[in-house]
């Protein structure tokens, strides 16, 4: 099969940390063709969506070392119709322009897209958890979202909590996350001025501070509605963010029974929305965020738990493509039989 990966930029990849690179290498070791695309590579040629695909090529045997694989990759650039790919995997940090999804809309019925385009539209920011319907906050923290400084300030003043978490709605990698101390009221106005401009279009999230947050969080990798692995992210000293990009460290972790039940419940929702590959961020039994565009963590889990989760992902891609091929063959057979009967 021919798999395309929509990524930020090849030069930005860190080989030993990249989930995307691990999946790409596994695809190629299985004999599949792999191309990468940047969002500005997408184009329309005579009403058909194409992309300037950079197809990975190797003159010699694919090296076992992921670092050598990355360094020795060469590319062949060619304009290619998107419907010619068997599978397209989106691996780019948010935000992504809605126009990119418009490009992909044209081929979503012809090729496998992970995650589903309509599913990503629902889930490409932190508002997605509002669709989980957890009014009693059994597994979601109390969360408020607004572009109104007046409303956010009112929520802070009414809260009995000593600490709350403030972060931008469209952030990723822990960028812009701060702990808001209620006793520091003199700073609230200036903080809100920084996060929310006069247009009211810069939405922020105000979230309850969960007990245990000082010890970090758990990243859970979800594939096809099931939790396939997890690891504990601990923040650096003096840091509230546990994200690896923000200096957090990775530690081995085994999900508790209650966390497994929550993942199973949420997994059904993800699957129904076409979110096949995602990362959940959890503290205890609470889900803070759902990452659906470029969830990372597989390399850390592989190393800490002695597994090879990237193989599970490629197994899944192969299964989805095989299902698509079988359905297409079945449809062609039925159409042929119908045509014969009419004759």
SEMILUM-278135 format. One record per atom (N, C-alpha, C): residue in three letters; z, y, x. Coordinates in steps of 0.05 Angstrom, whole numbers, plus 5000, padded with zeros to 4 digits. Layout:
ALAZYX/...
***
This chain:
UNK500049765017/UNK500050005000/UNK500050255018/UNK499250475006/UNK499150735020/UNK501250915007/UNK503250985023/UNK505451145013/UNK505351425025/UNK505651625008/UNK505751905018/UNK508652005015/UNK509552145035/UNK512252275034/UNK511952575035/UNK512852705014/UNK512853005014/UNK515453095027/UNK515253215051/UNK517553285067/UNK517553585073/UNK519753685086/UNK519953965094/UNK518054015117/UNK518553875140/UNK516753895163/UNK517553675183/UNK515553545194/UNK515953325213/UNK517653415237/UNK517253665246/UNK518653765270/UNK521653795265/UNK522453805240/UNK525353855233/UNK526853585231/UNK525553365233/UNK526853105230/UNK528653055254/UNK531052955248/UNK532852855269/UNK532852555268/UNK531452425286/UNK530952135284/UNK533351955278/UNK535652005291/UNK537951835288/UNK539451885262/UNK538752105248/UNK540252175223/UNK538452155198/UNK535852135202/UNK533952165180/UNK533651915163/UNK534351925138/UNK533851715119/UNK530851685115/UNK529451905113/UNK526551905109/UNK525151755131/UNK525851815156/UNK524451685178/UNK525051385179/UNK527451305172/UNK528051015170/UNK526350875150/UNK525851005127/UNK524150885106/UNK521250875115/UNK520351095128/UNK517551105138/UNK517050885158/UNK518850855177/UNK518550655198/UNK518450375186/UNK520150315166/UNK520250055153/UNK517650005139/UNK516550205125/UNK513950175112/UNK511750095132/UNK511750225155/UNK509650175175/UNK510049905188/UNK512549825192/UNK512949555204/UNK512149335185/UNK512049395159/UNK511049195140/UNK508049205137/UNK506749375151/UNK503849395150/UNK502749585130/UNK504449745118/UNK503549945098/UNK502550195113/UNK500750335100/UNK499750595111/UNK501550815101/UNK502251005118/UNK504051225112/UNK502751495119/UNK502951685100/UNK502151955105/UNK504452145098/UNK504452375111/UNK506352585103/UNK504852825093/UNK506152965074/UNK505053205062/UNK507153425062/UNK506353665066/UNK508153895062/UNK507254015035/UNK509054165023/UNK508454274996/UNK506054454997/UNK505654605019/UNK503354785021/UNK500754635028/UNK500954365031/UNK498554205036/UNK497154145010/UNK498454174987/UNK497354094962/UNK495254304953/UNK493054194943/UNK490754364936/UNK489154234913/UNK487354384901/UNK485654284880/UNK482754304889/UNK481354084888/UNK478454084895/UNK476953984871/UNK475354164859/UNK473854094836/UNK475553964814/UNK477754094808/UNK479554004786/UNK481153754792/UNK481053654817/UNK482553414824/UNK484553494846/UNK487053424842/UNK489153494862/UNK488953324887/UNK488853464909/UNK488653334936/UNK490953434953/UNK491153324976/UNK493053414996/UNK491953375024/UNK492653555042/UNK491853515070/UNK493853315083/UNK493153065079/UNK494952845087/UNK494952805117/UNK497352785129/UNK497552715157/UNK498352425159/UNK496452255164/UNK496851965165/UNK497851875192/UNK500151735193/UNK501351645218/UNK499651425230/UNK499151455256/UNK497651245270/UNK498951175296/UNK498750915303/UNK499750815329/UNK497550665343/UNK497150725368/UNK495150585384/UNK496250315393/UNK498850295397/UNK500150055406/UNK502149955385/UNK503649755392/UNK505649635374/UNK507749845367/UNK508649835342/UNK510750025333/UNK513349965348/UNK514450165362/UNK516950125377/UNK519350065359/UNK521249915369/UNK523649845354/UNK525550095352/UNK525650245374/UNK527350485374/UNK526350695355/UNK528050795338/UNK527250995318/UNK526551255333/UNK527851315355/UNK527251555370/UNK524451535383/UNK523851305394/UNK521251265406/UNK519051275385/UNK519651155362/UNK517751155339/UNK517051445332/UNK519151615330/UNK518751895323/UNK517052045344/UNK517751995369/UNK516452145391/UNK513552055395/UNK512951795390/UNK510351695396/UNK508351705372/UNK509351795349/UNK507551815326/UNK505252015330/UNK502951935322/UNK500652105323/UNK499652125294/UNK498052335289/UNK497152385261/UNK494052415260/UNK493052325237/UNK490252375231/UNK490152525205/UNK489252775206/UNK489352955182/UNK486752935166/UNK486952895140/UNK484652865123/UNK485352945095/UNK483553085082/UNK483953165054/UNK483652915037/UNK485752855021/UNK485752605005/UNK486752664977/UNK485452544957/UNK486252564929/UNK489052434925/UNK490852574912/UNK493552464908/UNK493552204892/UNK491652174874/UNK491651934858/UNK490851684874/UNK489851724899/UNK489151504916/UNK491551374930/UNK493851514929/UNK496251404941/UNK497551204921/UNK498550984931/UNK499850794913/UNK502650894905/UNK503851054922/UNK506551154917/UNK506951424931/UNK508251604918/UNK508951864930/UNK511951894928/UNK513251934951/UNK516151964951/UNK516852254960/UNK518352384943/UNK519152664949/UNK521752664965/UNK521552774989/UNK523752785008/UNK524053065020/UNK524553255002/UNK524753535011/UNK527253654998/UNK528753805014/UNK531153945003/UNK530354144981/UNK532154174961/UNK531654384941/UNK532054664953/UNK531054874940/UNK529354854916/UNK526454794922/UNK525054674902/UNK522254634904/UNK520854794882/UNK518754924890/UNK517255084870/UNK516354914847/UNK516655024822/UNK515554874799/UNK512554814801/UNK511154974817/UNK508254924820/UNK507754654833/UNK509554574851/UNK509254304863/UNK509254084842/UNK511054124823/UNK511253924801/UNK508753934784/UNK507554164781/UNK505054194766/UNK502854034779/UNK502754054806/UNK500753894821/UNK501153594816/UNK503653514817/UNK504353224814/UNK503953124785/UNK504153314766/UNK503753234738/UNK501053104734/UNK499053194749/UNK496353094745/UNK495952804753/UNK497852694769/UNK497452424779/UNK499852234771/UNK501752344756/UNK504152184751/UNK503651934734/UNK501351924720/UNK500651684705/UNK498851484722/UNK498051584745/UNK496251414761/UNK497551294786/UNK499651424795/UNK501051324819/UNK504051334815/UNK505551174830/UNK508451164828/UNK509551414842/UNK511251564829/UNK512551794842/UNK515551754840/UNK516851764864/UNK519751724866/UNK520951984877/UNK522452124860/UNK523252054833/UNK521252164813/UNK521452074788/UNK519652154767/UNK519652454765/UNK517252574761/UNK516952864761/UNK518552984738/UNK518452874714/UNK519952984692/UNK522952944697/UNK523752734710/UNK526552684716/UNK527552894736/UNK525952964756/UNK526753164775/UNK527053434762/UNK525253494743/UNK525453744729/UNK528153774715/UNK529153554705/UNK531853564692/UNK534053584713/UNK533553454736/UNK535853414754/UNK535653554781/UNK533853754784/UNK533453864810/UNK535454094817/UNK537454134800/UNK539654304808/UNK542254194796/UNK544454334801/UNK547054224795/UNK547854244765/UNK545954344748/UNK546454344719/UNK546054064707/UNK544853884722/UNK544153624712/UNK546553474701/UNK548853504714/UNK551253354705/UNK552053434676/UNK551153654666/UNK551853734639/UNK550653544618/UNK548553394627/UNK547253204609/UNK548752934607/UNK550852914623/UNK552352654624/UNK554352634601/UNK554952864588/UNK556652864564/UNK559452734570/UNK561052884585/UNK563752794592/UNK565753014584/UNK566053054557/UNK567753284548/UNK570653264556/UNK571653024562/UNK574452994569/UNK574853004599/UNK572753054614/UNK572853064643/UNK574052814656/UNK573152584645/UNK574152334656/UNK572952274684/UNK570452354688/UNK569252314714/UNK567652554725/UNK567752774710/UNK566553024719/UNK568753234721/UNK568853394742/UNK570853614744/UNK570153834724/UNK572153994717/UNK571754224700/UNK569854424715/UNK567654484703/UNK565554634716/UNK564454854698/UNK564155094710/UNK563055324696/UNK560655424711/UNK558555504697/UNK556155614710/UNK555355864696/UNK554856074711/UNK554056324699/UNK552756514719/UNK551156694709/UNK550056914726/UNK551457174719/UNK553557154704/UNK555157394696/UNK557657414712/UNK557857634728/UNK560257674744/UNK562757714726/UNK562257844704/UNK564457894685/UNK565657634674/UNK563857454667/UNK564757194655/UNK566157024676/UNK564957004700/UNK566256844722/UNK568956954728/UNK569257214730/UNK571857344736/UNK573857284714/UNK572957274689/UNK574657214666/UNK575756924668/UNK573956744675/UNK574756464679/UNK576856434700/UNK576456574723/UNK578356564745/UNK581056664736/UNK581056894722/UNK583557014713/UNK585056844693/UNK583556694676/UNK584756524655/UNK585756264666/UNK584756184689/UNK585355924701/UNK588255914711/UNK589555684708/UNK592255644719/UNK592155504746/UNK589755454756/UNK589455314782/UNK589855524804/UNK591055434826/UNK591455604849/UNK588855624866/UNK587255414865/UNK584755404880/UNK582355324862/UNK580055434867/UNK577655354854/UNK575355354875/UNK573155204869/UNK570855194887/UNK568655374875/UNK567555544892/UNK565355714885/UNK562855644902/UNK560555614889/UNK558155544905/UNK555655634889/UNK553455674903/UNK550955744889/UNK549855504874/UNK548455564852/UNK547355344836/UNK545155184851/UNK543555324867/UNK541255184879/UNK541655134909/UNK544155124918/UNK544655064946/UNK544454774952/UNK544354714978/UNK544354434988/UNK545554425015/UNK546454185023/UNK547554155050/UNK550254295054/UNK551554365032/UNK554154505034/UNK553954805038/UNK551554915038/UNK551155195043/UNK552355365020/UNK554055565028/UNK555155745009/UNK557555644993/UNK558655415001/UNK561055304987/UNK563555424998/UNK565255544981/UNK567755654991/UNK570055574972/UNK572455574983/UNK574855534966/UNK575855814958/UNK576255854932/UNK577056104921/UNK580056094916/UNK581656244930/UNK584556244926/UNK585156454904/UNK586656364884/UNK587156544862/UNK588856794870/UNK590456754890/UNK592156974899/UNK590657184915/UNK588157124921/UNK586457314936/UNK584657464917/UNK585857574896/UNK584257704875/UNK582657944886/UNK583658074906/UNK582358314917/UNK579558244928/UNK579157994935/UNK576557914946/UNK574557814926/UNK575457774901/UNK573757644881/UNK571257814875/UNK571658074871/UNK569458254864/UNK567258254886/UNK568158274911/UNK566158284933/UNK564758024936/UNK566157794932/UNK564957534933/UNK562757504912/UNK563457584887/UNK561557564865/UNK559157744869/UNK559657984882/UNK557358154888/UNK555458024908/UNK556657864926/UNK554957724946/UNK553357504933/UNK554557354915/UNK553257124903/UNK551357194880/UNK552057404865/UNK550557464840/UNK549357744843/UNK546757774841/UNK545558044842/UNK545358164815/UNK544358404813/UNK544258554788/UNK542358424767/UNK540558264777/UNK538658134758/UNK539957924740/UNK542157814750/UNK543557604735/UNK542157334737/UNK540257314755/UNK538757064758/UNK539856884780/UNK541756984796/UNK543056814816/UNK545556694804/UNK545256454794/UNK547456314781/UNK549356194802/UNK551956194795/UNK553956064812/UNK555455854796/UNK556655674811/UNK558255464799/UNK561155524806/UNK562855514787/UNK565755534791/UNK566955264782/UNK568255124800/UNK569054854795/UNK571954814802/UNK573354644787/UNK576154584794/UNK576354464822/UNK578454524836/UNK579054414862/UNK580454144857/UNK579153934867/UNK580153664861/UNK582153584883/UNK584353464874/UNK586353364893/UNK585053164912/UNK585453204938/UNK584253024958/UNK581753144970/UNK580853374961/UNK578453494971/UNK578753575001/UNK581153625009/UNK581653705037/UNK580953475056/UNK580953225045/UNK580252995062/UNK577352915061/UNK575753085047/UNK572853025046/UNK571952895020/UNK569552795021/UNK568452664997/UNK566952405004/UNK565952274984/UNK564452024988/UNK561552054979/UNK559751994996/UNK556851984988/UNK556151704980/UNK555251674956/UNK554351414945/UNK551351414942/UNK550051224953/UNK547151194951/UNK546551024926/UNK544851134908/UNK544150994884/UNK541150914885/UNK540550664879/UNK537750574879/UNK537350404854/UNK535450494838/UNK534750344813/UNK537150304795/UNK538850514793/UNK541050504775/UNK543550374786/UNK543550284811/UNK545850144822/UNK546750274848/UNK549350264853/UNK550450354879/UNK549850144900/UNK548550224922/UNK547850034943/UNK549450074968/UNK550950294969/UNK552550344993/UNK553950614991/UNK555950655008/UNK557350915008/UNK558650955035/UNK559251205041/UNK560851265065/UNK562551515060/UNK564651545075/UNK566551765072/UNK565851995091/UNK565552235081/UNK564952465097/UNK567452635099/UNK568452665124/UNK570852825129/UNK570053095141/UNK571253315130/UNK570553575141/UNK571653625169/UNK570353805184/UNK571353885210/UNK573954045206/UNK575454065227/UNK578054215225/UNK577454505218/UNK578954605198/UNK578654875188/UNK576254915170/UNK575054695161/UNK572654715145/UNK573154575118/UNK572154695096/UNK572454575070/UNK570154385063/UNK567854425075/UNK565454275069/UNK565454015085/UNK564853795071/UNK564753535085/UNK561953455093/UNK559953615085/UNK557153545091/UNK556753505121/UNK555153305128/UNK554553255156/UNK553253495169/UNK551553635153/UNK550153865164/UNK552054095171/UNK554454085158/UNK556454295162/UNK558554205182/UNK558053995197/UNK559853905218/UNK561753675209/UNK561353565185/UNK563053345176/UNK562453095192/UNK564252905191/UNK563952655205/UNK563852425186/UNK562452215194/UNK561951985176/UNK563851755182/UNK564951635161/UNK566851415164/UNK566251195144/UNK566850955151/UNK566350725134/UNK567950745108/UNK566750655086/UNK568150675060/UNK567250455041/UNK569150355026/UNK568550155005/UNK569250274978/UNK567450274960/UNK567950384933/UNK570250234919/UNK571950394905/UNK574050264889/UNK572750154863/UNK574349984849/UNK573249864824/UNK572650084804/UNK574350294802/UNK573850504783/UNK571350664791/UNK570950714816/UNK568550854825/UNK566050684819/UNK566250424822/UNK563950254816/UNK563250274786/UNK565350284769/UNK564850304740/UNK563450564733/UNK564350784746/UNK563151044741/UNK560251044751/UNK559750934774/UNK556950914785/UNK555150754766/UNK556250544755/UNK554750374736/UNK553950534711/UNK555950684701/UNK555550844677/UNK553451064683/UNK553751204705/UNK551851424712/UNK549151304719/UNK549151074731/UNK546650944739/UNK544750894716/UNK545850834693/UNK544150784669/UNK542851044661/UNK544351264663/UNK543251524656/UNK541051604676/UNK541551564702/UNK539551624722/UNK536951474717/UNK537251214711/UNK534951044707/UNK533351134683/UNK534751214662/UNK533351294637/UNK531751554642/UNK532651714661/UNK531251964668/UNK529151934690/UNK528851684700/UNK526851644721/UNK527851724749/UNK530551744751/UNK531751814777/UNK532451554791/UNK530651444807/UNK531051184819/UNK532551184845/UNK532351404859/UNK533651424885/UNK535251684886/UNK537951664889/UNK539651904887/UNK542151864904/UNK543452094909/UNK546052084922/UNK548152214905/UNK550352074901/UNK552552194886/UNK554652284906/UNK555752524901/UNK558052614918/UNK560552594901/UNK562452444910/UNK564852384895/UNK567452454910/UNK569452544896/UNK572152554906/UNK573952404887/UNK575052184896/UNK576552014878/UNK574651914856/UNK575451954831/UNK573851854809/UNK572252084796/UNK571752294810/UNK570252524800/UNK567552554815/UNK565452594800/UNK562752644811/UNK562352944814/UNK562053044838/UNK561653324842/UNK558753404838/UNK556953244850/UNK554053314849/UNK552353064849/UNK549953094839/UNK547852884840/UNK545552994855/UNK544852874877/UNK542652964894/UNK540252784889/UNK538052904880/UNK535752744871/UNK533152794887/UNK533153004903/UNK530653074917/UNK530552944945/UNK532652984960/UNK532652884988/UNK535352774996/UNK536452584981/UNK539052484988/UNK539052335014/UNK540952405031/UNK541152265057/UNK543752105058/UNK543951955080/UNK546451795084/UNK545951505091/UNK543451415088/UNK542851135094/UNK543351065123/UNK542651245141/UNK543051175170/UNK546051155176/UNK547651315164/UNK550551295168/UNK551751045157/UNK550850975132/UNK551850725120/UNK550950485135/UNK548450485144/UNK547450265160/UNK549150215185/UNK549750425198/UNK551250415224/UNK554150325219/UNK555350435198/UNK558250385193/UNK558750115180/UNK556950035162/UNK557349795147/UNK555649555156/UNK554049595177/UNK552349385188/UNK550449275167/UNK549049465154/UNK547049385134/UNK544449525141/UNK542349465125/UNK539749585129/UNK538649685102/UNK539849895091/UNK539249985064/UNK536350085062/UNK535150175084/UNK532450275083/UNK530550045074/UNK531249805081/UNK529649575072/UNK529849545042/UNK532149585030/UNK532449575001/UNK530549784988/UNK530450014999/UNK528750234988/UNK525850144988/UNK524850045011/UNK522049965013/UNK521549724995/UNK523449534993/UNK523149314973/UNK522649424945/UNK524149634938/UNK523849754912/UNK521149884908/UNK520250034929/UNK517650164927/UNK515449954923/UNK515649734938/UNK513649514935/UNK513649404907/UNK516049364896/UNK516349254869/UNK515049434848/UNK515649694850/UNK514549894831/UNK511449904833/UNK510349894857/UNK507449894860/UNK506249634849/UNK507549414854/UNK506649154844/UNK506649154813/UNK508749254801/UNK508849274772/UNK506549444761/UNK506049664774/UNK503849844766/UNK501149694767/UNK500749554789/UNK498149404793/UNK497849194771/UNK500049044766/UNK499948834745/UNK499348954718/UNK500649174711/UNK500249294685/UNK497349394682/UNK496349504704/UNK493549604703/UNK491549374699/UNK492149144714/UNK490348914711/UNK490448794683/UNK492948794672/UNK493248694645/UNK491748864624/UNK491949134628/UNK490549314610/UNK487549274612/UNK486449254637/UNK483649214641/UNK482648954628/UNK484348744630/UNK483648484618/UNK483548514588/UNK485448654576/UNK485548684547/UNK483148844537/UNK482449054552/UNK480149214545/UNK477549064546/UNK477348894567/UNK475048724570/UNK474748524547/UNK477048394540/UNK477048204518/UNK476248344491/UNK477348584488/UNK476748734463/UNK473748794462/UNK472548874485/UNK469748934486/UNK468148684480/UNK468948454490/UNK467548194485/UNK467648124456/UNK469948164444/UNK470248094415/UNK468448264398/UNK468148524406/UNK466548704390/UNK463548624392/UNK462848514415/UNK460048424418/UNK459448174401/
***
